[in-house]
Amino acid sequence: MANLTSVSGFLLMGFSADRKLQILHALLFLVTYLLALTSNLLIITITTLDHRLHSPMYYFLKHLSLLDLCFISVTVPQSIANSLMNNGYISLGQCILQVFFFIALASSEVAILTVMSYDRYVAICQPLQYETIMDPCVCRHAVIAVWAAGGLSGLMHAAVNFSIPLCGERVIHQFFCDVPQVLKLACSYEFINEIAVAAFTTSTAFICLISIVLSYIRIFSAVLRIPSAEGRTKVFSTCLPHLFVVTFFLSAAGFEFLRPPSESQSAMDLMFSIFYTVIPPTLNPVIYSLRNEAMKAALRKILSKEEFP
């Protein structure tokens, strides 16, 4: 395996070399993946079929679910297959594609969360101008920009990371081709291009974070002026889950990508990587659906096999 990976691929170490733990990991990941797959597909189906959910808020939610569905499919199925076959080998081409799609989808997710926070800001702080500002054409252009920005970010990272010569045994102490782990294998210290790309990505993510924070400061300021306790509760029940998703995703990803690289990968590091690769795509449908009466009503229609209007 060492000779093979030194020529044409990489060896993903995963979570454990123990066969029983590998089977357990595969089963847990399979259950999580099926849950994420089902729930995100359900949201996409509901928001597509029910015309009452064809507002900008649910339009962006549908694309968030599509991003989550693709995002978790980049890493988890490969990890399940590796654990079941007791073989951590991944080819160079698969690793390049994994890095590209992982960065592209993660960047797009940050962008769509930013757009969703702006949508909530306009809906709550400028309700009379909401239909004018968030018209269908603007929403479509925003989604196109989200996907295009993610694709550009993924392309830059994949091109730069794999243009750096790699030396020695290509062993990655992770369950997927993680960018920091791949860079640790580089035999050249000339990381000028990678530093530039990383600085661009970090700056973009920071701008998105600042935009989200400013949006929610304005939202909460407006909510606190609402005289009705029921109205405040309704707004908070819509916005707080979104803020939780943003905070959880960005803090976990930021910790992993901005911390100093270490020579070895501990079990805690591997577990922490799950917080930004597996948990957000699984929790997002639950967070956005359980507290939303319109989504629950549409779900009941599907379960009762009623026709949508």
N, C-alpha and C positions, 0 to 999 in steps of 0.2 A: 504493500500500500504506500509506503514512503517513497519508493522509487516511482510509482505511478503518479502520485500527487506532485512530485518534483518536476514532472514533465508536462502533464496535461490537466491537472485539476487540483482540488483542495480536499483536505480531510476535516470534516466538521466533528468536533469532539462531543458535542451535545451535552446532556446532563449527567450521564453516568455510563460506565463500561459494564455495569452489572446487568445481566440479561433480564432479570425480573423487574428492575427499575426502568429499563428501556421499554418493556411491555406496558408497565404502568403509565409511563410518560406518554406513550402512543395512545393509550385508551383515554387518558385525561384530555389530551390535545384533540382527539377525535370527537369526544363529546362536546368540547368547547367549540370546535369548528362547526359541527352540525348545528349547534345552538345559534351561533353567529350567522351561519348561512341561512337558516330558516327564518330568523327574526328580521334580518335585513331584506331578504326577498319578500317577506310579508309586508314590510313598510313600503317597498318599491311598488308592490302590487296594489296595495290600498290607495296610495297617493296617486296612482295612475288611473285606477278604475273609478274612484269616487270623485265626481266633478265638484263636489263641495270642498274638496281639499286641493283645488287647483289655484291656491293663493301662493304668493311668493314664499311664505314661510315653509309650506309643505313642499314646494318645488325645490328649495334648497335642501330640505330634509331628505328628499328622495335622492339627490345627488350625494349627500353625506352617506346615506346607506349604501349607495353604489360604490363609493370610495372605500367604505369599511369592508364591504364584501370582497373587493379586489385586494385590499391591503392585507387582510388576514390570509387570503389565498396565496400570497407571494411566499410566505415563510412556513406556515403550519403544515400544509400537505407534504412538502418535501421533508420536513422534520419527522412527521409520522411515518413516512415510507422508510427513512433512514433507520428509525428505531425498530420497526418491524423486521427489516431485513438485516439488522445488525451490521449496517454498512454506512459509514458517514461520508462516503465519497460523493463529491459534487464536481462536475466538469467545469472547466474554465468558462465555457459559454453560458452554462446555467448560472454560475456565480455572477457574471457580468449582467445577465438579465435580471437576476435577483436584486443586485445593487441598484440597477436602473429603476425598476418598478417600485422597489421599496422607498427610495428617495423621492421619486416622482409622486407616488401616492401620499406619502407623509407630507410633502410640501403642499400638495393639493388639499389635503385635509386641514392643514393650518389655514390655508387661504379661504376655504369654504366656511370654516368656523368664524373667520373674520367677517365675511360677507353676511353670515347669519346674525352676528352681533349688530352689524349696521342695520339690517332689516328690522330687528327688534327695537333699535334706537328710533328709527323713523316711525315705526308703528306706535310707539308709546309717547315719544316726545313731539312728533309732528303728525298726528293722526289725520288732520284735514288735508295734508299734502301727500299722504301715503300712496294713494293710487297713482298720483302724478309722478312721484319720484321713483317708485318701484313698479313701473309698468312692465309688461311682459318682455318688451324689447330690451330694456335695461337688465332684467333678470337673465335673459339668455346670454347677453354679452358678458355679464359677470361670471356665469358658469363657464363659458368658453375661455375666459381669461384665467379662471381657476385651473382648468385642465391644462391649458397651454403653459402656464407658469410652472406647474408641477412637472410636465414633460421636459421643459427646458432645464430645470434643476436636476432632474434625474440623468439627463443626457450629459450634462457638464460633469457631474460626479463620476459617472461610469467611465467617461472618456479619460478624465484626468487620473482617476485612481488606478486604472489598468494600463496606463501609459508609463507608469513608474516601474522599473525592473524589480522583480521579486527574487529573493535569494533563500536558499536552504529549503528545509521541509515545509511544505505549505499546509501547516496545521492551524486551523482556526478554532480557538476556544470559545465556541458559540454554537447555537443550533441553526444559524443561518449565516450568510455572507454579510457580516456586519462591517460597515466602512472602517471604524477605528481598528477592528481586528485585522482587516486586510492590509491596512497601512502599516501595521506592526511588522509585516513580513517584507517590507520594502528594503532593498539593499542599498538604496541611494538616499541620501539625506537632502536631496534637492527637491524640497516640497513647495517651491514658490507657487507653482500653479495650483496645487491643492489648497495652500493657504489662502490664495485669492478666491477660489471657489467656496471654501468654507466661510470666509469672511462675508462673501456675497449672500450665502444662504443664511448665515447667522443674522446679518443685518436685516434681511427680509423678514425673518421670523420675529426679530425684535420689533420691527415696525408693525407687524400684525398684532403682536402682543400689546403694544402701546395703544393701537387703535381699538382693540377689544376692551382694554381697561378704561379708556376715555369714554367709550360707548356706554359701558356699564355704570360709570360714575354719573353720567347724564341721566341714564335710565333710573337709577336708584334715587337720585335727587328728585326726579319727576314723580316717582312712585310715592315717596314720603309726603308729597303734597296732596296726594289723593285723599279726600275726606272719608271715603268709604273703606272700612276694614276689609270688606269682601273684595273690593276692587284691588286693594294692595295685595291680598292673598293670591288672587288670580294672576297678577303680574309676576309676583315672586315665584309662584309655582311654575311659570313658563321660563323665567330667566335664570333662576338659580341652578336648575339642572344643566343648562347650557354653560354657565360659568364653571360648574364643577367639571364638565367634560374638558373644557379648554384648559383649566388649571392642571388637571390630572395628566393630560396628554403632553402639554408643553413642559411641565416640570420634570416628568419622567424622561422624556426625550432629551431635554436640555442637560440633565444630570449625566446621562450616559455619554453624550457627544462632547461635552465641554470639560469633563474631568480629565486629569492627567492620565495618560496611558500607563498600565501596569504590565509587568512581565508575565504574570500568571492571572488566570481568570478563576475567581472563587465561585462556589455554588451560589452565594448571595448575589454576585454580579449577574449570573445567569438567570436567577429568579427575578431580579430587578428588570432585566430586559423584557420580561413578559408584560410588565406594567405599561409599556408603550407599543408592543407588537400584537398582543393577544387580547388583553383586557378591554381597551377602549372600543374596538370593533364589536365586542360581545356585549358591553354594557350600554353603548349608545342607543340601540333600539329599545332597551328596557327603560332607560332614563327618559327618552323622548315620548314613549307611548303610554306608560302607566299613569302619568299625571295629566294626560291630554284626553279630554272628554270626546273630542271629535274623532281622534284615532281609535279610542275604545268603541265608540258607536259604529265606526266603519268595520272594525274587527268583528263585532257582534253580527253585523250583516253578512260577513263572509262565513262565519261559523254557522249561522242559521240559513245559509244559502239563499238569502234574499238578493234581488237584483238591485244594482246601484241605479240611482236616477240618471 
